[in-house]
Amino acid sequence: MISPITHSIPGRPNIIRKFGEAARRADAAGYDIIEIHGAHGYLLAQFLSPLSNKRNDQYGGDRAGRMKFPLAAAKAVRENWPEHKPMFIRVSAVDGGGGWDVEDTVAYAQELKALGIDVVDTSSGGLTGLSTALPVKRALGFQVPFAAAVKRGAKIPTMAVGLILDGPQAEAILQSGDADLIAIGRQALFNPFWPVHAAQELGCDTDFGMWNPEYGWWLDKRKNNLPAERAATGQVK
Ligand SMILES: Cc1cc2nc3c(=O)[nH]c(=O)nc-3n(C[C@H](O)[C@H](O)[C@H](O)COP(=O)(O)O)c2cc1C
């Protein structure tokens, strides 16, 4: 049971309302999880950062004013998305230009948690400069410290993303308590079977049981026969 679409704010009723309506459509379409894109210089991120938010009304000014519109949008989605379905929000933990920092994101995440948002998907940058500008130095797992800071600071589950390449790296992040979920971007383009390879790397799937049953058994049989077949052709591996 979900509440009717009633949430609005004076002067901006349509946009907030449309966030709620979008959530309803996503539910009707059968989605299990919804995520607001509030990062990378999109509308919500533009409100948050003083580098882009120059308003002198109630939606600008100090951090509380700048958070007002994004929080109203998140509230509208939560109110129009079934309670039992998880709601995520993607944030830029830092705006890349020094206007919005991790401590701001922690304060924001505390408010999001109070609204019933389940997971903060912690990215960074995208507000200023070129879309390819680097907000933080690129290294494996370069945004994991942001996910950790938000998780610990706001006591809300987080999702880590950014140069997470294999199962053991992903598992180490989860085991360290820095994040609760892992998101994969380019590695999934590179290897669409990433999840089942990760399961094998972590010893969770030794017999291709997580693969498509139509052919998993065949890959398993091949794996078992390969040593003998390689030996027969003189390969040592
Ligand atoms: C082809 C491509 C398209 C992307 N499009 C989006 C996008 O529309 N919105 C977004 O938030 N991130 C987008 N990203 C960024 C990814 O969601 C992810 O945060 C980023 O690639 C870092 O993770 P990775 O190192 O696992 O790829 C895109 C990345 C790629 C490679």
The ligand as an ORCA input file, in Angstrom:
! r2SCAN-3c Opt
* xyz 0 1
  C      29.701      3.757    -20.857
  C      29.468      4.337    -19.475
  C      28.325      5.069    -19.237
  C      28.076      5.602    -17.967
  N      26.938      6.311    -17.747
  C      26.652      6.730    -16.507
  C      25.436      7.388    -16.234
  O      24.606      7.599    -17.116
  N      25.187      7.768    -14.972
  C      26.082      7.527    -13.978
  O      25.811      7.871    -12.830
  N      27.248      6.943    -14.189
  C      27.546      6.526    -15.431
  N      28.730      5.916    -15.664
  C      29.687      5.764    -14.545
  C      29.508      4.417    -13.895
  O      28.216      4.305    -13.337
  C      30.541      4.202    -12.789
  O      30.253      5.024    -11.687
  C      31.947      4.507    -13.261
  O      32.185      3.938    -14.532
  C      32.972      3.987    -12.251
  O      32.831      2.622    -12.025
  P      33.723      1.542    -12.839
  O      35.177      1.836    -12.566
  O      33.282      0.212    -12.276
  O      33.403      1.671    -14.299
  C      29.006      5.395    -16.921
  C      30.168      4.655    -17.185
  C      30.409      4.127    -18.438
  C      31.666      3.347    -18.685
*
